[in-house]
Amino acid sequence: MENMKVKNYTPHIRVKDSVTKVMLDVIIALLPAILASFLVYGIHPLLVVLTSVLAAVAGEWIFSALFFKKYDSVKNLSAVVTGILLGLTLAPFTPLHVTAFGGAMAVIFGKLIYGGLGRNRFNPAIVGREFMTVFFVSVMSSGSLWYNQDELRLSGVKFFSFLSDNAFFNNLDSLILKPSGAIGEYSVIFLILGGVYLLYKDRISWHIPVTLFVTVAIGLILSRFTGINASFSMGGMMLCGIFMATDMPTSSSTPSGKIFYGLMMGIVVIVFWIFNITNETLSYSILLLNGFVPLINDTFTPLLFGEDKDEVQGEKIGKGIVYGVIIVISAILLSFLHHLGLVKYLVFIYIIYTAVMLIRSDEIK
């Protein structure tokens, strides 16, 4: 019996909160970013977000009813959150039929294909966006989706600039409102406020966002001395780091695992900069790290009673280094696939694999 070692770790916290309450808090945290998009382009970004939400909810209800015989899964609001997050990653003038396609694919192939909420391996909103990129290449690569001078309602604010019209205060104003990038990127301040709210409500922890931001900041400093093309959006980084990288089913569940997760995501971002990947940097980084979450969770479990601390920590460090190298190599391979135009075939393989996985499971009724 002395040689028998049993490991059993279940990272579940028993609280009175329900999934619906958690999702409602995420929605509340995202409302300021949605408001900022309305201030910039009026009704157009709101229609994109609304279409994404309706398509996600409809997709979940229809798919759950047909295959799982469940008719109330939309009540937990997870489809609404997925739809909002997807909409916030899109351009303000994205065609609504393309947006609807992305919303439906996000919940079907990002969540339901695994059997439902909490079982998914990849962030549903990012999955939906990648489906849009693959199946609507010309639409998603059109520059006209991102900016329209005639529809622009508010090009910025002059809050700090009143104190002094210089670069520093102008940059501070751009953090409040800047009409460039995706719908959810217009206000860094509003995104941070949403993150503070989620921290206050204990819906997320600081580990992933802070580690990610610090690593990326170091990468930005290094890029100034190495000539690396650091394609960077502060708003996009806040949106992904606070609201997407912290998605509970697809991110690490322990404090040390979250730090490793955020660190490696930042390193992967830098790798993509080195290989001159611009538009999909954050999406690829999140999806790549999502795929390693089971290994990260298995490695960075809390110390069990009776285990030797030094021995276990040494083993964790060793595994962490090995997994870190594998993740970097995977990022390099993904970079080559991206430049060769082969990423779409990964999506096709993913569709076939997940469909077969669902058919062979016991979930279909």
VENJO-V429592 format. One record per helix or strand. SS is the DSSP state (H for helix, E for strand). FROM is the first residue (numbers start at 0). TO is the last residue. If there is no record, write none. Layout:
[[SS	FROM	TO] [SS	FROM	TO]]
//
This chain:
[[H	18	40] [H	42	67] [H	72	75] [H	77	87] [H	95	109] [H	111	113] [H	123	134] [H	136	139] [H	142	144] [H	148	150] [H	166	175] [H	182	184] [H	187	199] [H	205	225] [H	233	243] [H	247	249] [H	254	273] [H	280	298] [H	308	338] [H	342	359]]
//
